[in-house]
Amino acid sequence: MRYDGKMISSRFVKILTNFIKYKEPMPSMNSFFENITWMRFDTTDLKYVNFNTYFSVQSNPRKYRSIKKILDRYLIKPIKFY
């Protein structure tokens, strides 16, 4: 399978249409999504699907846990950050 911009784009469009149609971005494992399934968000685990040339499941996006400790200590509530 060739991995280029067109393939990445078509996968992303398929994820969006699956989400609209089934309320599930990757409703079943298949080779088009490299046999990765979209997992439910869990605040204790912080896993996510990384969209790159290849899909991969990773955790702790942008070192969220260490940054959150700093933000919790020094920011005045209420504040939202992304």
Residue, then its C-alpha position, 0 to 999 in steps of 0.5 A: m500500500r502506498y502512503d502519500g497525501k492522497m491516502i492520508s486524506s482519504r483515510f481522514v475523510k473516511i474517519l469523518t464520514n464513519f463518525i457521522k454515519y455510525k457515531e464511531p470513527m473506526p467502527s471495525m478493524n480493517s486494513f484501510f486503518e492499519n487494523i487500529t480501532w478508535m478507543r474511548f477517551d479515558t482521563t487516566d490513560l490519555k491514549y489517542v490515534n496519531f495521524n501521520t504517514y502511518f497510524s499509531v496509538q500513542s499516549n500522553p499527548r504533548k506531555y499533558r500530564s507534566i504540563k497540567k501539574i504546572l498549570d494547576r499550580y500557577l493558573i488562576k481558576p476558571i481557565k480553559f486551555y487546549 
